[in-house]
Amino acid sequence: MLGLPFAFASHFAPDALADAMDVYRTRFMASRQLERPYTIVAANVVVADTDAQARRLFTSLQQMSLHIRRGNPVALPPPVDDLKSLAGAAELEALNHTFRHSFVGAQETVASGLQSFLKMTRADELIVSSPIFDHSARLYSLALTARIRDSGSLRAYSRA
C-alpha cells in the first residue's frame, strides 16, 4: 500500500511465498517511487562442477537446519557425504519441503531451476544466498552463479 518494492525470504519460508506475492501485487498502490509492483525473491543457490559436488556442499545448510529443528542451533558445519546417516526419513522430507526453492547442482541444473522459479514467481529480482562451509567453494559457487546470470539464460517475468 506504500508503493514500495517487496522482498520475500522464500529460501527458508517457502510455504508463504505464493500468498505473500499475491497479497503484495493485489494491494499494491502506485507511488512516486514505483508505478507497478516490484518483487524480489530469495533462493539458496549452490553451484559446483557437478550436481553431486553441489549436493554435498548443500549438506552444510541441511545439517544446520536439522540442528535448529532439534533445538540445538550450530554454526554452519562442514559438508557430509551421507545426510541420510544423520537424519531420519521424516526429517529429510521436512528438509526437502523447506528447501524446495533451493537450487543446487551444476550450472545447467541451477540455470534451469532458477528460470522456472523466476517464471513461477514472476519476480523482478533474485537474492542469492550461498550458505557453503568452505570459503573457496562459496566463492567458486558465486562465480558460477554469475556466469549463469551473465549468460542471459535468466529473465524476469513480471514485466513480460
TIBAVO-810433 format. One record per residue: x, y, z of N, C-alpha, C in turn; residue in three letters. Coordinates in pm, whole numbers, always signed. Last residue first. Example, Ala and Ser with C-alpha at 12.3 -4.5 7.8 and 13.67 -1.06 7.14 Angstrom:
2
+--------+--------+--------+--------+--------+--------+--------+--------+--------+--------+
!   n_xx !   n_yy !   n_zz !  ca_xx !  ca_yy !  ca_zz !   c_xx !   c_yy !   c_zz ! residu !
+--------+--------+--------+--------+--------+--------+--------+--------+--------+--------+
!  +1285 !   -225 !   +708 !  +1367 !   -106 !   +714 !  +1290 !     +3 !   +787 !    SER !
!  +1319 !   -569 !   +780 !  +1230 !   -450 !   +780 !  +1320 !   -330 !   +780 !    ALA !
+--------+--------+--------+--------+--------+--------+--------+--------+--------+--------+
END
This chain:
160
+--------+--------+--------+--------+--------+--------+--------+--------+--------+--------+
!   n_xx !   n_yy !   n_zz !  ca_xx !  ca_yy !  ca_zz !   c_xx !   c_yy !   c_zz ! residu !
+--------+--------+--------+--------+--------+--------+--------+--------+--------+--------+
!   +710 !   -893 !  -1843 !   +698 !   -952 !  -1978 !   +555 !   -949 !  -2028 !    ALA !
!   +742 !   -820 !  -1589 !   +724 !   -712 !  -1685 !   +702 !   -763 !  -1827 !    ARG !
!   +785 !  -1056 !  -1453 !   +673 !   -970 !  -1412 !   +645 !   -861 !  -1515 !    SER !
!  +1005 !  -1212 !  -1518 !   +880 !  -1235 !  -1588 !   +771 !  -1134 !  -1556 !    TYR !
!  +1355 !  -1194 !  -1588 !  +1242 !  -1165 !  -1501 !  +1114 !  -1175 !  -1582 !    ALA !
!  +1567 !  -1458 !  -1693 !  +1499 !  -1331 !  -1719 !  +1384 !  -1317 !  -1622 !    ARG !
!  +1863 !  -1631 !  -1772 !  +1762 !  -1594 !  -1673 !  +1696 !  -1464 !  -1716 !    LEU !
!  +2053 !  -1654 !  -1965 !  +1952 !  -1760 !  -1958 !  +1843 !  -1731 !  -1855 !    SER !
!  +2262 !  -1482 !  -1985 !  +2135 !  -1437 !  -2040 !  +2025 !  -1542 !  -2032 !    GLY !
!  +2501 !  -1524 !  -1869 !  +2473 !  -1599 !  -1992 !  +2344 !  -1554 !  -2059 !    SER !
!  +2513 !  -1395 !  -1627 !  +2569 !  -1327 !  -1743 !  +2540 !  -1397 !  -1875 !    ASP !
!  +2400 !  -1590 !  -1456 !  +2337 !  -1459 !  -1475 !  +2383 !  -1394 !  -1604 !    ARG !
!  +2595 !  -1789 !  -1483 !  +2456 !  -1818 !  -1520 !  +2385 !  -1686 !  -1548 !    ILE !
!  +2813 !  -1652 !  -1381 !  +2816 !  -1697 !  -1521 !  +2676 !  -1728 !  -1570 !    ARG !
!  +2730 !  -1622 !  -1118 !  +2744 !  -1502 !  -1201 !  +2750 !  -1539 !  -1349 !    ALA !
!  +2751 !  -1888 !  -1042 !  +2620 !  -1824 !  -1042 !  +2623 !  -1698 !  -1128 !    THR !
!  +3026 !  -1917 !  -1050 !  +2945 !  -1994 !  -1144 !  +2803 !  -1936 !  -1153 !    LEU !
!  +3088 !  -1743 !   -839 !  +3141 !  -1715 !   -972 !  +3060 !  -1791 !  -1079 !    ALA !
!  +2962 !  -1878 !   -630 !  +2914 !  -1745 !   -668 !  +2965 !  -1705 !   -807 !    LEU !
!  +3122 !  -2108 !   -624 !  +2978 !  -2118 !   -650 !  +2922 !  -1984 !   -695 !    SER !
!  +3365 !  -1992 !   -551 !  +3352 !  -2059 !   -681 !  +3205 !  -2072 !   -720 !    TYR !
!  +3303 !  -1901 !   -294 !  +3342 !  -1805 !   -398 !  +3327 !  -1865 !   -538 !    LEU !
!  +3252 !  -2152 !   -176 !  +3147 !  -2050 !   -183 !  +3179 !  -1948 !   -291 !    ARG !
!  +3500 !  -2272 !   -194 !  +3388 !  -2334 !   -265 !  +3272 !  -2235 !   -278 !    ALA !
!  +3640 !  -2102 !    -22 !  +3678 !  -2107 !   -164 !  +3568 !  -2172 !   -247 !    SER !
!  +3505 !  -2154 !   +226 !  +3504 !  -2021 !   +165 !  +3539 !  -2025 !    +16 !    HIS !
!  +3291 !  -2412 !   +306 !  +3425 !  -2381 !   +259 !  +3424 !  -2250 !   +181 !    ASP !
!  +3005 !  -2401 !   +349 !  +3102 !  -2403 !   +458 !  +3241 !  -2356 !   +413 !    PHE !
!  +2762 !  -2196 !   +207 !  +2860 !  -2302 !   +180 !  +2971 !  -2290 !   +284 !    ILE !
!  +2495 !  -2056 !   +128 !  +2548 !  -2100 !   +257 !  +2639 !  -2222 !   +241 !    PRO !
!  +2414 !  -1823 !    -56 !  +2500 !  -1938 !    -84 !  +2568 !  -1984 !    +44 !    SER !
!  +2140 !  -1660 !   -182 !  +2207 !  -1699 !    -58 !  +2287 !  -1824 !    -89 !    SER !
!  +2042 !  -1405 !   -393 !  +2106 !  -1535 !   -384 !  +2173 !  -1551 !   -249 !    VAL !
!  +1752 !  -1256 !   -500 !  +1856 !  -1250 !   -398 !  +1911 !  -1391 !   -385 !    ILE !
!  +1631 !  -1132 !   -803 !  +1663 !  -1251 !   -725 !  +1773 !  -1219 !   -626 !    LEU !
!  +1356 !   -952 !   -946 !  +1494 !   -958 !   -897 !  +1509 !  -1081 !   -809 !    GLU !
!  +1099 !   -975 !  -1021 !  +1183 !   -881 !  -1095 !  +1331 !   -898 !  -1062 !    ASP !
!   +909 !  -1279 !  -1050 !   +993 !  -1184 !   -976 !  +1074 !  -1096 !  -1069 !    ALA !
!   +724 !  -1475 !  -1101 !   +718 !  -1351 !  -1178 !   +798 !  -1240 !  -1109 !    ARG !
!   +733 !  -1726 !   -994 !   +713 !  -1613 !   -901 !   +689 !  -1481 !   -974 !    THR !
!   +771 !  -1886 !  -1225 !   +662 !  -1914 !  -1131 !   +631 !  -1792 !  -1043 !    MET !
!  +1000 !  -1772 !  -1340 !   +875 !  -1775 !  -1416 !   +756 !  -1794 !  -1321 !    LYS !
!  +1184 !  -1818 !  -1139 !  +1153 !  -1681 !  -1175 !  +1023 !  -1673 !  -1255 !    LEU !
!  +1181 !  -2101 !  -1146 !  +1143 !  -2029 !  -1023 !  +1105 !  -1885 !  -1055 !    PHE !
!  +1281 !  -2155 !  -1401 !  +1145 !  -2199 !  -1364 !  +1094 !  -2123 !  -1242 !    SER !
!  +1538 !  -2047 !  -1368 !  +1448 !  -1995 !  -1472 !  +1304 !  -2033 !  -1441 !    GLN !
!  +1641 !  -2209 !  -1167 !  +1618 !  -2067 !  -1141 !  +1523 !  -2006 !  -1243 !    LEU !
!  +1656 !  -2456 !  -1305 !  +1573 !  -2440 !  -1185 !  +1542 !  -2295 !  -1155 !    GLY !
!  +1838 !  -2393 !  -1511 !  +1703 !  -2440 !  -1542 !  +1609 !  -2421 !  -1423 !    SER !
!  +2065 !  -2325 !  -1359 !  +2005 !  -2228 !  -1453 !  +1861 !  -2267 !  -1485 !    ALA !
!  +2117 !  -2566 !  -1225 !  +2076 !  -2447 !  -1149 !  +2010 !  -2345 !  -1241 !    VAL !
!  +2189 !  -2732 !  -1440 !  +2082 !  -2771 !  -1346 !  +2027 !  -2648 !  -1275 !    THR !
!  +2405 !  -2595 !  -1551 !  +2285 !  -2620 !  -1631 !  +2165 !  -2652 !  -1542 !    GLU !
!  +2597 !  -2592 !  -1337 !  +2541 !  -2469 !  -1394 !  +2410 !  -2492 !  -1469 !    GLN !
!  +2507 !  -2846 !  -1095 !  +2596 !  -2787 !  -1194 !  +2525 !  -2668 !  -1258 !    ALA !
!  +2330 !  -2767 !   -786 !  +2377 !  -2853 !   -894 !  +2482 !  -2786 !   -979 !    GLY !
!  +2043 !  -2633 !   -651 !  +2169 !  -2699 !   -618 !  +2209 !  -2789 !   -733 !    VAL !
!  +1837 !  -2412 !   -519 !  +1881 !  -2458 !   -649 !  +2026 !  -2504 !   -637 !    PHE !
!  +1541 !  -2404 !   -331 !  +1686 !  -2400 !   -333 !  +1731 !  -2465 !   -463 !    SER !
!  +1278 !  -2432 !   -268 !  +1316 !  -2320 !   -354 !  +1466 !  -2295 !   -341 !    HIS !
!  +1269 !  -2637 !    -85 !  +1225 !  -2666 !   -222 !  +1252 !  -2551 !   -318 !    ARG !
!  +1343 !  -2653 !   +181 !  +1441 !  -2604 !    +85 !  +1400 !  -2630 !    -60 !    PHE !
!  +1122 !  -2764 !   +312 !  +1171 !  -2630 !   +348 !  +1260 !  -2571 !   +240 !    THR !
!  +1112 !  -3020 !   +190 !  +1000 !  -2926 !   +181 !  +1048 !  -2783 !   +206 !    HIS !
!  +1353 !  -3131 !   +264 !  +1322 !  -3116 !   +122 !  +1209 !  -3017 !   +101 !    ASN !
!  +1316 !  -3133 !   +543 !  +1422 !  -3051 !   +483 !  +1393 !  -3027 !   +335 !    LEU !
!  +1107 !  -3318 !   +565 !  +1087 !  -3180 !   +609 !  +1192 !  -3087 !   +550 !    ALA !
!  +1240 !  -3548 !   +472 !  +1124 !  -3497 !   +399 !  +1096 !  -3352 !   +437 !    GLU !
!  +1429 !  -3574 !   +674 !  +1473 !  -3549 !   +536 !  +1359 !  -3495 !   +451 !    LEU !
!  +1261 !  -3632 !   +889 !  +1343 !  -3511 !   +891 !  +1390 !  -3475 !   +751 !    GLU !
!  +1154 !  -3876 !   +806 !  +1064 !  -3761 !   +827 !  +1142 !  -3630 !   +828 !    ALA !
!  +1388 !  -4037 !   +799 !  +1310 !  -4013 !   +677 !  +1219 !  -3891 !   +692 !    ALA !
!  +1652 !  -3889 !  +1002 !  +1551 !  -3988 !   +969 !  +1472 !  -3947 !   +846 !    GLY !
!  +1999 !  -3813 !   +964 !  +1859 !  -3773 !   +977 !  +1766 !  -3887 !   +938 !    ALA !
!  +2253 !  -3903 !   +919 !  +2235 !  -3807 !  +1027 !  +2089 !  -3773 !  +1055 !    LEU !
!  +2259 !  -4061 !   +700 !  +2313 !  -4120 !   +823 !  +2291 !  -4028 !   +943 !    SER !
!  +2172 !  -3895 !   +499 !  +2079 !  -3997 !   +550 !  +2128 !  -4062 !   +678 !    LYS !
!  +2391 !  -3754 !   +416 !  +2299 !  -3688 !   +509 !  +2202 !  -3788 !   +571 !    LEU !
!  +2696 !  -3835 !   +341 !  +2568 !  -3905 !   +350 !  +2479 !  -3841 !   +457 !    ASP !
!  +2915 !  -3667 !   +339 !  +2889 !  -3748 !   +220 !  +2750 !  -3809 !   +222 !    ASP !
!  +2885 !  -3326 !   +453 !  +2900 !  -3470 !   +476 !  +2867 !  -3544 !   +347 !    VAL !
!  +3041 !  -3004 !   +514 !  +2952 !  -3095 !   +443 !  +2982 !  -3241 !   +479 !    PRO !
!  +3070 !  -2844 !   +840 !  +3127 !  -2892 !   +714 !  +3030 !  -2990 !   +646 !    PRO !
!  +2803 !  -2623 !   +961 !  +2902 !  -2730 !   +973 !  +2961 !  -2769 !   +838 !    PRO !
!  +2731 !  -2306 !  +1074 !  +2731 !  -2387 !   +952 !  +2840 !  -2494 !   +960 !    LEU !
!  +2667 !  -2337 !  +1427 !  +2720 !  -2265 !  +1311 !  +2720 !  -2361 !  +1191 !    ALA !
!  +2357 !  -2461 !  +1564 !  +2502 !  -2464 !  +1548 !  +2540 !  -2372 !  +1432 !    VAL !
!  +2087 !  -2524 !  +1792 !  +2146 !  -2450 !  +1680 !  +2300 !  -2454 !  +1682 !    PRO !
!  +1897 !  -2740 !  +1886 !  +2040 !  -2731 !  +1917 !  +2112 !  -2657 !  +1804 !    ASN !
!  +1642 !  -2816 !  +1821 !  +1662 !  -2728 !  +1936 !  +1805 !  -2712 !  +1979 !    GLY !
!  +1600 !  -2946 !  +1590 !  +1618 !  -3030 !  +1709 !  +1642 !  -2947 !  +1835 !    ARG !
!  +1603 !  -2743 !  +1408 !  +1477 !  -2815 !  +1432 !  +1483 !  -2899 !  +1559 !    ARG !
!  +1877 !  -2686 !  +1417 !  +1780 !  -2585 !  +1461 !  +1647 !  -2653 !  +1495 !    ILE !
!  +1982 !  -2920 !  +1305 !  +2016 !  -2883 !  +1443 !  +1917 !  -2781 !  +1498 !    HIS !
!  +1873 !  -2901 !  +1045 !  +1839 !  -3014 !  +1133 !  +1866 !  -2979 !  +1280 !    LEU !
!  +2005 !  -2672 !   +954 !  +1860 !  -2669 !   +971 !  +1814 !  -2783 !  +1062 !    SER !
!  +2263 !  -2775 !   +941 !  +2235 !  -2662 !  +1028 !  +2086 !  -2653 !  +1057 !    MET !
!  +2227 !  -2971 !   +742 !  +2265 !  -3009 !   +879 !  +2232 !  -2897 !   +977 !    GLN !
!  +2168 !  -2807 !   +522 !  +2071 !  -2905 !   +567 !  +2101 !  -2949 !   +711 !    GLN !
!  +2406 !  -2665 !   +495 !  +2284 !  -2594 !   +530 !  +2178 !  -2691 !   +583 !    LEU !
!  +2571 !  -2887 !   +428 !  +2603 !  -2799 !   +542 !  +2479 !  -2726 !   +588 !    SER !
!  +2478 !  -2999 !   +196 !  +2451 !  -3070 !   +321 !  +2487 !  -2986 !   +444 !    THR !
!  +2572 !  -2860 !    -19 !  +2444 !  -2818 !    +37 !  +2412 !  -2887 !   +169 !    PHE !
!  +2795 !  -3006 !    -96 !  +2814 !  -2875 !    -34 !  +2687 !  -2828 !    +37 !    LEU !
!  +2659 !  -3224 !   -216 !  +2742 !  -3244 !    -97 !  +2763 !  -3111 !    -25 !    ARG !
!  +2541 !  -3098 !   -436 !  +2455 !  -3159 !   -333 !  +2533 !  -3182 !   -204 !    ARG !
!  +2774 !  -3029 !   -578 !  +2689 !  -2924 !   -523 !  +2598 !  -2979 !   -414 !    ALA !
!  +2867 !  -3284 !   -652 !  +2950 !  -3194 !   -570 !  +2865 !  -3086 !   -504 !    GLN !
!  +2648 !  -3372 !   -810 !  +2686 !  -3444 !   -687 !  +2771 !  -3356 !   -596 !    ALA !
!  +2649 !  -3197 !  -1028 !  +2534 !  -3199 !   -937 !  +2572 !  -3263 !   -804 !    ASP !
!  +2971 !  -3037 !  -1069 !  +2876 !  -3146 !  -1091 !  +2759 !  -3133 !   -993 !    THR !
!  +3088 !  -2794 !  -1006 !  +3113 !  -2851 !  -1138 !  +3017 !  -2964 !  -1171 !    ASP !
!  +2828 !  -2606 !   -838 !  +2961 !  -2668 !   -844 !  +2978 !  -2728 !   -984 !    ALA !
!  +2622 !  -2391 !   -655 !  +2665 !  -2438 !   -787 !  +2806 !  -2494 !   -775 !    VAL !
!  +2351 !  -2314 !   -477 !  +2481 !  -2379 !   -460 !  +2516 !  -2442 !   -594 !    VAL !
!  +2132 !  -2090 !   -345 !  +2193 !  -2133 !   -471 !  +2331 !  -2188 !   -441 !    VAL !
!  +1827 !  -2014 !   -204 !  +1958 !  -2074 !   -180 !  +2008 !  -2124 !   -314 !    ASN !
!  +1662 !  -1708 !   -284 !  +1678 !  -1852 !   -303 !  +1818 !  -1894 !   -261 !    ALA !
!  +1417 !  -1451 !   -267 !  +1546 !  -1505 !   -226 !  +1546 !  -1656 !   -247 !    ALA !
!  +1272 !  -1206 !   -481 !  +1264 !  -1333 !   -410 !  +1405 !  -1381 !   -378 !    VAL !
!  +1102 !   -909 !   -529 !  +1234 !   -969 !   -513 !  +1215 !  -1098 !   -434 !    ILE !
!   +892 !   -705 !   -734 !   +915 !   -811 !   -637 !  +1056 !   -869 !   -645 !    THR !
!   +699 !   -432 !   -772 !   +835 !   -478 !   -799 !   +869 !   -580 !   -691 !    TYR !
!   +405 !   -292 !   -923 !   +470 !   -376 !   -822 !   +609 !   -419 !   -868 !    PRO !
!   +444 !    +37 !  -1073 !   +394 !   -100 !  -1074 !   +464 !   -180 !   -963 !    ARG !
!   +555 !   +280 !  -1012 !   +425 !   +280 !  -1080 !   +359 !   +143 !  -1073 !    GLU !
!   +731 !   +397 !   -729 !   +700 !   +288 !   -821 !   +562 !   +304 !   -883 !    LEU !
!   +766 !   +645 !   -598 !   +879 !   +553 !   -613 !   +854 !   +447 !   -721 !    GLN !
!   +523 !   +765 !   -589 !   +629 !   +836 !   -659 !   +748 !   +745 !   -684 !    ARG !
!   +304 !   +478 !   -645 !   +359 !   +587 !   -565 !   +461 !   +664 !   -649 !    SER !
!    +27 !   +251 !   -662 !   +136 !   +326 !   -723 !   +177 !   +442 !   -633 !    ALA !
!    -28 !    -14 !   -446 !    -78 !   +116 !   -489 !    +41 !   +196 !   -542 !    MET !
!   -105 !   -355 !   -408 !     -8 !   -253 !   -447 !    -79 !   -126 !   -493 !    PHE !
!   -264 !   -568 !   -349 !   -284 !   -446 !   -271 !   -189 !   -333 !   -309 !    ARG !
!   -178 !   -766 !   -527 !   -319 !   -728 !   -522 !   -339 !   -593 !   -454 !    THR !
!    +94 !   -794 !   -467 !    +52 !   -748 !   -600 !    -92 !   -699 !   -601 !    ARG !
!    +82 !   -878 !   -193 !   +156 !   -758 !   -235 !   +105 !   -705 !   -369 !    TYR !
!    -70 !  -1114 !   -216 !   -118 !  -1001 !   -133 !    -48 !   -873 !   -176 !    VAL !
!   +101 !  -1266 !   -382 !    -34 !  -1232 !   -424 !    -88 !  -1113 !   -346 !    ASP !
!   +328 !  -1296 !   -224 !   +339 !  -1227 !   -353 !   +201 !  -1182 !   -402 !    MET !
!   +215 !  -1439 !    -10 !   +279 !  -1309 !    +13 !   +289 !  -1229 !   -117 !    ALA !
!   +127 !  -1676 !   -135 !    +32 !  -1585 !    -72 !    +91 !  -1446 !    -53 !    ASP !
!   +374 !  -1784 !   -222 !   +268 !  -1752 !   -318 !   +169 !  -1652 !   -259 !    ALA !
!   +526 !  -1807 !    +32 !   +570 !  -1733 !    -87 !   +454 !  -1691 !   -176 !    LEU !
!   +483 !  -1962 !   +251 !   +412 !  -1835 !   +245 !   +441 !  -1756 !   +117 !    ALA !
!   +647 !  -2182 !   +225 !   +502 !  -2203 !   +233 !   +423 !  -2073 !   +218 !    ASP !
!   +919 !  -2110 !   +234 !   +853 !  -2133 !   +105 !   +701 !  -2142 !   +112 !    PRO !
!  +1127 !  -1977 !   +389 !   +985 !  -1970 !   +421 !   +900 !  -1995 !   +296 !    ALA !
!  +1385 !  -1976 !   +295 !  +1358 !  -2052 !   +417 !  +1213 !  -2045 !   +462 !    PHE !
!  +1378 !  -1854 !    +50 !  +1482 !  -1954 !    +71 !  +1467 !  -2027 !   +203 !    HIS !
!  +1199 !  -1650 !    +44 !  +1149 !  -1781 !     +2 !  +1253 !  -1891 !    +22 !    SER !
!  +1164 !  -1384 !   +170 !  +1266 !  -1483 !   +204 !  +1220 !  -1624 !   +171 !    ALA !
!  +1092 !  -1113 !    -47 !  +1044 !  -1225 !    +33 !  +1152 !  -1331 !    +49 !    PHE !
!  +1033 !   -767 !    -94 !  +1127 !   -880 !    -97 !  +1075 !   -988 !     -5 !    ALA !
!   +890 !   -514 !   -282 !   +865 !   -616 !   -182 !   +963 !   -730 !   -201 !    PHE !
!   +893 !   -152 !   -326 !   +926 !   -290 !   -366 !   +900 !   -386 !   -250 !    PRO !
!   +600 !    +55 !   -254 !   +743 !    +23 !   -246 !   +768 !   -119 !   -296 !    LEU !
!   +346 !   +157 !   -198 !   +404 !   +171 !   -331 !   +553 !   +149 !   -334 !    GLY !
!   +215 !   +112 !    +33 !   +305 !   +226 !    +32 !   +369 !   +249 !   -104 !    LEU !
!    +81 !   -119 !     +0 !     +0 !     +0 !     +0 !    +86 !   +126 !     +0 !    MET !
+--------+--------+--------+--------+--------+--------+--------+--------+--------+--------+
END
